């Protein structure tokens, strides 16, 4: 696999899938680099260098959550809804 790899997601489903794929890629490479004893591989995880950059923008998701909170408060008659 050519390095580095850039993956892009535009939906929550895609983002979660990419996170699982990244974890799978790291797990797979660790098994190749440290075959055999799983305990050795587990110990090596804390010292084996891997670079991961993550930009996570949940602005829309947070806005939707806030709107739902305000709506629910209004429906329930909570005067402290903002």
N, CA, C and O atoms as a Tinker XYZ file with bonds, in Angstrom:
   328  protein
     1  N      0.847000   -1.173000    0.000000    73     2
     2  CA     0.000000    0.000000    0.000000    64     1     3
     3  C      0.889000    1.231000    0.000000    63     2     4     5
     4  O      1.802000    1.343000    0.818000    81     3
     5  N      0.626000    2.154000   -0.913000    73     3     6
     6  CA     1.359000    3.401000   -0.983000    64     5     7
     7  C      1.086000    4.213000    0.280000    63     6     8     9
     8  O     -0.051000    4.281000    0.748000    81     7
     9  N      2.114000    4.818000    0.819000    73     7    10
    10  CA     1.986000    5.585000    2.058000    64     9    11
    11  C      2.274000    7.045000    1.789000    63    10    12    13
    12  O      3.062000    7.310000    0.881000    81    11
    13  N      1.730000    7.994000    2.467000    73    11    14
    14  CA     0.597000    7.841000    3.372000    64    13    15
    15  C     -0.704000    7.706000    2.606000    63    14    16    17
    16  O     -0.772000    8.014000    1.416000    81    15
    17  N     -1.731000    7.245000    3.291000    73    15    18
    18  CA    -3.052000    7.050000    2.702000    64    17    19
    19  C     -3.992000    8.111000    3.267000    63    18    20    21
    20  O     -4.030000    8.336000    4.477000    81    19
    21  N     -4.743000    8.758000    2.388000    73    19    22
    22  CA    -5.736000    9.728000    2.822000    64    21    23
    23  C     -7.118000    9.183000    2.505000    63    22    24    25
    24  O     -7.423000    8.856000    1.358000    81    23
    25  N     -7.942000    9.090000    3.526000    73    23    26
    26  CA    -9.331000    8.660000    3.364000    64    25    27
    27  C    -10.221000    9.833000    3.726000    63    26    28    29
    28  O     -9.909000   10.584000    4.651000    81    27
    29  N    -11.309000   10.001000    3.021000    73    27    30
    30  CA   -12.227000   11.104000    3.277000    64    29    31
    31  C    -13.637000   10.567000    3.439000    63    30    32    33
    32  O    -14.080000    9.713000    2.671000    81    31
    33  N    -14.334000   11.071000    4.439000    73    31    34
    34  CA   -15.726000   10.694000    4.676000    64    33    35
    35  C    -16.569000   11.960000    4.746000    63    34    36    37
    36  O    -16.107000   12.996000    5.223000    81    35
    37  N    -17.808000   11.871000    4.266000    73    35    38
    38  CA   -18.698000   13.026000    4.304000    64    37    39
    39  C    -19.996000   12.743000    5.047000    63    38    40    41
    40  O    -20.843000   13.627000    5.173000    81    39
    41  N    -20.161000   11.521000    5.540000    73    39    42
    42  CA   -21.337000   11.191000    6.350000    64    41    43
    43  C    -20.875000   10.479000    7.616000    63    42    44    45
    44  O    -19.750000    9.981000    7.680000    81    43
    45  N    -21.730000   10.432000    8.605000    73    43    46
    46  CA   -21.395000    9.738000    9.849000    64    45    47
    47  C    -21.111000    8.268000    9.566000    63    46    48    49
    48  O    -20.173000    7.701000   10.127000    81    47
    49  N    -21.901000    7.653000    8.715000    73    47    50
    50  CA   -21.695000    6.236000    8.374000    64    49    51
    51  C    -20.324000    6.014000    7.738000    63    50    52    53
    52  O    -19.610000    5.083000    8.109000    81    51
    53  N    -19.959000    6.862000    6.791000    73    51    54
    54  CA   -18.649000    6.748000    6.144000    64    53    55
    55  C    -17.520000    6.960000    7.144000    63    54    56    57
    56  O    -16.520000    6.243000    7.114000    81    55
    57  N    -17.675000    7.943000    8.032000    73    55    58
    58  CA   -16.636000    8.225000    9.019000    64    57    59
    59  C    -16.420000    7.032000    9.937000    63    58    60    61
    60  O    -15.281000    6.656000   10.213000    81    59
    61  N    -17.503000    6.439000   10.407000    73    59    62
    62  CA   -17.377000    5.259000   11.272000    64    61    63
    63  C    -16.742000    4.098000   10.530000    63    62    64    65
    64  O    -15.927000    3.370000   11.096000    81    63
    65  N    -17.108000    3.918000    9.267000    73    63    66
    66  CA   -16.502000    2.855000    8.456000    64    65    67
    67  C    -15.008000    3.090000    8.274000    63    66    68    69
    68  O    -14.217000    2.149000    8.344000    81    67
    69  N    -14.619000    4.341000    8.039000    73    67    70
    70  CA   -13.199000    4.658000    7.872000    64    69    71
    71  C    -12.419000    4.436000    9.162000    63    70    72    73
    72  O    -11.285000    3.957000    9.127000    81    71
    73  N    -13.011000    4.776000   10.287000    73    71    74
    74  CA   -12.337000    4.524000   11.564000    64    73    75
    75  C    -12.111000    3.028000   11.772000    63    74    76    77
    76  O    -11.043000    2.609000   12.219000    81    75
    77  N    -13.126000    2.228000   11.445000    73    75    78
    78  CA   -12.964000    0.763000   11.556000    64    77    79
    79  C    -11.910000    0.254000   10.572000    63    78    80    81
    80  O    -11.118000   -0.627000   10.907000    81    79
    81  N    -11.903000    0.808000    9.362000    73    79    82
    82  CA   -10.917000    0.408000    8.358000    64    81    83
    83  C     -9.508000    0.767000    8.793000    63    82    84    85
    84  O     -8.581000   -0.021000    8.607000    81    83
    85  N     -9.336000    1.954000    9.372000    73    83    86
    86  CA    -8.013000    2.360000    9.859000    64    85    87
    87  C     -7.548000    1.433000   10.969000    63    86    88    89
    88  O     -6.386000    1.026000   10.997000    81    87
    89  N     -8.445000    1.098000   11.879000    73    87    90
    90  CA    -8.084000    0.173000   12.951000    64    89    91
    91  C     -7.710000   -1.189000   12.375000    63    90    92    93
    92  O     -6.734000   -1.803000   12.807000    81    91
    93  N     -8.481000   -1.655000   11.407000    73    91    94
    94  CA    -8.173000   -2.933000   10.770000    64    93    95
    95  C     -6.828000   -2.915000   10.068000    63    94    96    97
    96  O     -6.084000   -3.895000   10.120000    81    95
    97  N     -6.513000   -1.808000    9.414000    73    95    98
    98  CA    -5.220000   -1.667000    8.713000    64    97    99
    99  C     -4.058000   -1.717000    9.697000    63    98   100   101
   100  O     -3.045000   -2.367000    9.440000    81    99
   101  N     -4.210000   -1.026000   10.830000    73    99   102
   102  CA    -3.162000   -1.045000   11.854000    64   101   103
   103  C     -3.025000   -2.445000   12.445000    63   102   104   105
   104  O     -1.912000   -2.947000   12.601000    81   103
   105  N     -4.143000   -3.071000   12.772000    73   103   106
   106  CA    -4.116000   -4.431000   13.333000    64   105   107
   107  C     -3.432000   -5.405000   12.375000    63   106   108   109
   108  O     -2.619000   -6.230000   12.790000    81   107
   109  N     -3.769000   -5.299000   11.096000    73   107   110
   110  CA    -3.181000   -6.180000   10.087000    64   109   111
   111  C     -1.671000   -5.983000    9.980000    63   110   112   113
   112  O     -0.917000   -6.955000    9.941000    81   111
   113  N     -1.233000   -4.731000    9.935000    73   111   114
   114  CA     0.203000   -4.441000    9.838000    64   113   115
   115  C      0.940000   -4.903000   11.086000    63   114   116   117
   116  O      2.075000   -5.373000   10.995000    81   115
   117  N      0.310000   -4.776000   12.252000    73   115   118
   118  CA     0.931000   -5.244000   13.495000    64   117   119
   119  C      1.105000   -6.765000   13.482000    63   118   120   121
   120  O      2.114000   -7.281000   13.962000    81   119
   121  N      0.132000   -7.473000   12.939000    73   119   122
   122  CA     0.230000   -8.940000   12.863000    64   121   123
   123  C      1.360000   -9.376000   11.937000    63   122   124   125
   124  O      2.021000  -10.385000   12.180000    81   123
   125  N      1.572000   -8.601000   10.872000    73   123   126
   126  CA     2.671000   -8.915000    9.962000    64   125   127
   127  C      4.011000   -8.580000   10.607000    63   126   128   129
   128  O      4.961000   -9.356000   10.510000    81   127
   129  N      4.086000   -7.434000   11.258000    73   127   130
   130  CA     5.341000   -6.988000   11.869000    64   129   131
   131  C      5.708000   -7.798000   13.106000    63   130   132   133
   132  O      6.887000   -8.003000   13.391000    81   131
   133  N      4.690000   -8.259000   13.845000    73   131   134
   134  CA     4.912000   -9.005000   15.083000    64   133   135
   135  C      4.083000  -10.288000   15.059000    63   134   136   137
   136  O      3.101000  -10.410000   15.791000    81   135
   137  N      4.482000  -11.243000   14.214000    73   135   138
   138  CA     3.715000  -12.489000   14.116000    64   137   139
   139  C      3.869000  -13.330000   15.385000    63   138   140   141
   140  O      4.805000  -13.151000   16.164000    81   139
   141  N      2.935000  -14.236000   15.562000    73   139   142
   142  CA     3.051000  -15.163000   16.687000    64   141   143
   143  C      2.321000  -14.689000   17.918000    63   142   144   145
   144  O      1.111000  -14.463000   17.896000    81   143
   145  N      3.065000  -14.541000   18.980000    73   143   146
   146  CA     2.521000  -14.275000   20.309000    64   145   147
   147  C      1.722000  -12.971000   20.362000    63   146   148   149
   148  O      2.288000  -11.895000   20.168000    81   147
   149  N      0.406000  -13.054000   20.622000    73   147   150
   150  CA    -0.415000  -11.837000   20.715000    64   149   151
   151  C      0.036000  -10.900000   21.841000    63   150   152   153
   152  O     -0.118000   -9.684000   21.722000    81   151
   153  N      0.582000  -11.435000   22.915000    73   151   154
   154  CA     1.039000  -10.586000   24.022000    64   153   155
   155  C      2.205000   -9.703000   23.585000    63   154   156   157
   156  O      2.288000   -8.540000   23.980000    81   155
   157  N      3.100000  -10.252000   22.774000    73   155   158
   158  CA     4.228000   -9.473000   22.246000    64   157   159
   159  C      3.705000   -8.349000   21.364000    63   158   160   161
   160  O      4.169000   -7.213000   21.452000    81   159
   161  N      2.741000   -8.672000   20.515000    73   159   162
   162  CA     2.149000   -7.672000   19.620000    64   161   163
   163  C      1.452000   -6.583000   20.436000    63   162   164   165
   164  O      1.585000   -5.398000   20.131000    81   163
   165  N      0.724000   -6.974000   21.454000    73   163   166
   166  CA     0.027000   -6.007000   22.299000    64   165   167
   167  C      1.016000   -5.061000   22.979000    63   166   168   169
   168  O      0.788000   -3.853000   23.035000    81   167
   169  N      2.109000   -5.614000   23.492000    73   167   170
   170  CA     3.143000   -4.780000   24.122000    64   169   171
   171  C      3.798000   -3.851000   23.106000    63   170   172   173
   172  O      4.144000   -2.717000   23.437000    81   171
   173  N      3.968000   -4.315000   21.887000    73   171   174
   174  CA     4.621000   -3.515000   20.845000    64   173   175
   175  C      3.761000   -2.342000   20.395000    63   174   176   177
   176  O      4.283000   -1.377000   19.836000    81   175
   177  N      2.469000   -2.405000   20.626000    73   175   178
   178  CA     1.584000   -1.313000   20.197000    64   177   179
   179  C      1.963000    0.014000   20.852000    63   178   180   181
   180  O      1.786000    1.074000   20.252000    81   179
   181  N      2.472000   -0.037000   22.053000    73   179   182
   182  CA     2.792000    1.209000   22.754000    64   181   183
   183  C      4.106000    1.839000   22.286000    63   182   184   185
   184  O      4.394000    2.987000   22.624000    81   183
   185  N      4.898000    1.104000   21.518000    73   183   186
   186  CA     6.181000    1.646000   21.066000    64   185   187
   187  C      6.331000    1.694000   19.547000    63   186   188   189
   188  O      7.281000    2.294000   19.044000    81   187
   189  N      5.412000    1.074000   18.812000    73   187   190
   190  CA     5.500000    1.049000   17.357000    64   189   191
   191  C      4.932000    2.353000   16.793000    63   190   192   193
   192  O      3.791000    2.722000   17.073000    81   191
   193  N      5.746000    3.039000   15.996000    73   191   194
   194  CA     5.357000    4.350000   15.477000    64   193   195
   195  C      4.359000    4.225000   14.328000    63   194   196   197
   196  O      4.593000    3.508000   13.355000    81   195
   197  N      3.269000    4.920000   14.460000    73   195   198
   198  CA     2.255000    5.056000   13.411000    64   197   199
   199  C      1.787000    6.500000   13.456000    63   198   200   201
   200  O      1.613000    7.059000   14.539000    81   199
   201  N      1.585000    7.101000   12.317000    73   199   202
   202  CA     1.112000    8.480000   12.287000    64   201   203
   203  C     -0.353000    8.485000   11.830000    63   202   204   205
   204  O     -0.723000    7.854000   10.840000    81   203
   205  N     -1.157000    9.209000   12.581000    73   203   206
   206  CA    -2.574000    9.353000   12.254000    64   205   207
   207  C     -2.968000   10.808000   12.476000    63   206   208   209
   208  O     -2.794000   11.346000   13.570000    81   207
   209  N     -3.494000   11.435000   11.443000    73   207   210
   210  CA    -4.025000   12.796000   11.561000    64   209   211
   211  C     -5.519000   12.702000   11.316000    63   210   212   213
   212  O     -5.971000   12.068000   10.362000    81   211
   213  N     -6.269000   13.337000   12.186000    73   211   214
   214  CA    -7.717000   13.241000   12.087000    64   213   215
   215  C     -8.319000   14.630000   12.231000    63   214   216   217
   216  O     -8.053000   15.338000   13.203000    81   215
   217  N     -9.124000   15.006000   11.265000    73   215   218
   218  CA    -9.878000   16.244000   11.346000    64   217   219
   219  C    -11.338000   15.835000   11.415000    63   218   220   221
   220  O    -11.868000   15.227000   10.485000    81   219
   221  N    -11.978000   16.170000   12.511000    73   219   222
   222  CA   -13.363000   15.770000   12.729000    64   221   223
   223  C    -14.211000   17.019000   12.884000    63   222   224   225
   224  O    -14.008000   17.804000   13.811000    81   223
   225  N    -15.146000   17.200000   11.991000    73   223   226
   226  CA   -16.037000   18.367000   12.034000    64   225   227
   227  C    -17.458000   17.871000   12.253000    63   226   228   229
   228  O    -18.095000   17.360000   11.332000    81   227
   229  N    -17.947000   18.022000   13.468000    73   227   230
   230  CA   -19.303000   17.591000   13.801000    64   229   231
   231  C    -20.250000   18.784000   13.942000    63   230   232   233
   232  O    -21.253000   18.705000   14.650000    81   231
   233  N    -19.929000   19.884000   13.268000    73   231   234
   234  CA   -20.729000   21.103000   13.364000    64   233   235
   235  C    -22.196000   20.841000   13.044000    63   234   236   237
   236  O    -23.076000   21.236000   13.809000    81   235
   237  N    -22.466000   20.184000   11.929000    73   235   238
   238  CA   -23.846000   19.922000   11.519000    64   237   239
   239  C    -24.525000   18.992000   12.513000    63   238   240   241
   240  O    -25.669000   19.221000   12.906000    81   239
   241  N    -23.818000   17.943000   12.920000    73   239   242
   242  CA   -24.379000   16.992000   13.882000    64   241   243
   243  C    -24.684000   17.666000   15.212000    63   242   244   245
   244  O    -25.732000   17.418000   15.809000    81   243
   245  N    -23.778000   18.513000   15.677000    73   243   246
   246  CA   -24.003000   19.243000   16.926000    64   245   247
   247  C    -25.184000   20.206000   16.806000    63   246   248   249
   248  O    -25.971000   20.348000   17.742000    81   247
   249  N    -25.304000   20.867000   15.649000    73   247   250
   250  CA   -26.421000   21.781000   15.431000    64   249   251
   251  C    -27.740000   21.023000   15.451000    63   250   252   253
   252  O    -28.713000   21.486000   16.046000    81   251
   253  N    -27.780000   19.856000   14.802000    73   251   254
   254  CA   -28.996000   19.050000   14.801000    64   253   255
   255  C    -29.378000   18.619000   16.216000    63   254   256   257
   256  O    -30.555000   18.620000   16.577000    81   255
   257  N    -28.382000   18.255000   17.003000    73   255   258
   258  CA   -28.638000   17.867000   18.387000    64   257   259
   259  C    -29.178000   19.023000   19.205000    63   258   260   261
   260  O    -30.094000   18.849000   20.009000    81   259
   261  N    -28.611000   20.203000   19.002000    73   259   262
   262  CA   -29.074000   21.388000   19.733000    64   261   263
   263  C    -30.494000   21.745000   19.324000    63   262   264   265
   264  O    -31.318000   22.087000   20.172000    81   263
   265  N    -30.785000   21.668000   18.035000    73   263   266
   266  CA   -32.142000   21.955000   17.559000    64   265   267
   267  C    -33.149000   20.967000   18.150000    63   266   268   269
   268  O    -34.251000   21.356000   18.537000    81   267
   269  N    -32.774000   19.711000   18.217000    73   267   270
   270  CA   -33.664000   18.704000   18.790000    64   269   271
   271  C    -33.899000   18.991000   20.269000    63   270   272   273
   272  O    -35.020000   18.856000   20.760000    81   271
   273  N    -32.848000   19.386000   20.974000    73   271   274
   274  CA   -32.971000   19.701000   22.395000    64   273   275
   275  C    -33.953000   20.862000   22.598000    63   274   276   277
   276  O    -34.817000   20.802000   23.473000    81   275
   277  N    -33.817000   21.906000   21.796000    73   275   278
   278  CA   -34.702000   23.063000   21.903000    64   277   279
   279  C    -36.138000   22.655000   21.580000    63   278   280   281
   280  O    -37.069000   23.035000   22.289000    81   279
   281  N    -36.314000   21.884000   20.515000    73   279   282
   282  CA   -37.659000   21.432000   20.127000    64   281   283
   283  C    -38.290000   20.606000   21.245000    63   282   284   285
   284  O    -39.440000   20.837000   21.616000    81   283
   285  N    -37.537000   19.640000   21.781000    73   283   286
   286  CA   -38.075000   18.795000   22.848000    64   285   287
   287  C    -38.443000   19.616000   24.081000    63   286   288   289
   288  O    -39.448000   19.348000   24.739000    81   287
   289  N    -37.622000   20.614000   24.385000    73   287   290
   290  CA   -37.909000   21.463000   25.531000    64   289   291
   291  C    -39.174000   22.288000   25.292000    63   290   292   293
   292  O    -39.982000   22.479000   26.200000    81   291
   293  N    -39.332000   22.768000   24.074000    73   291   294
   294  CA   -40.538000   23.549000   23.750000    64   293   295
   295  C    -41.781000   22.676000   23.814000    63   294   296   297
   296  O    -42.814000   23.106000   24.329000    81   295
   297  N    -41.696000   21.479000   23.307000    73   295   298
   298  CA   -42.837000   20.563000   23.314000    64   297   299
   299  C    -43.217000   20.179000   24.742000    63   298   300   301
   300  O    -44.396000   20.029000   25.059000    81   299
   301  N    -42.214000   20.022000   25.594000    73   299   302
   302  CA   -42.493000   19.631000   26.965000    64   301   303
   303  C    -42.864000   20.825000   27.850000    63   302   304   305
   304  O    -43.202000   20.653000   29.022000    81   303
   305  N    -42.798000   22.043000   27.281000    73   303   306
   306  CA   -43.166000   23.229000   28.037000    64   305   307
   307  C    -42.080000   23.783000   28.920000    63   306   308   309
   308  O    -42.359000   24.584000   29.813000    81   307
   309  N    -40.842000   23.375000   28.693000    73   307   310
   310  CA   -39.704000   23.872000   29.486000    64   309   311
   311  C    -39.392000   25.300000   29.040000    63   310   312   313
   312  O    -38.951000   25.519000   27.912000    81   311
   313  N    -39.617000   26.254000   29.914000    73   311   314
   314  CA   -39.401000   27.665000   29.568000    64   313   315
   315  C    -37.928000   28.032000   29.544000    63   314   316   317
   316  O    -37.583000   29.127000   29.101000    81   315
   317  N    -37.048000   27.149000   30.007000    73   315   318
   318  CA   -35.613000   27.436000   30.031000    64   317   319
   319  C    -34.926000   27.011000   28.743000    63   318   320   321
   320  O    -33.699000   27.063000   28.656000    81   319
   321  N    -35.680000   26.596000   27.754000    73   319   322
   322  CA   -35.074000   26.166000   26.480000    64   321   323
   323  C    -34.433000   27.369000   25.809000    63   322   324   325
   324  O    -35.007000   28.457000   25.770000    81   323
   325  N    -33.233000   27.157000   25.280000    73   323   326
   326  CA   -32.567000   28.264000   24.598000    64   325   327
   327  C    -31.996000   27.807000   23.294000    63   326   328
   328  O    -31.394000   28.601000   22.571000    81   327
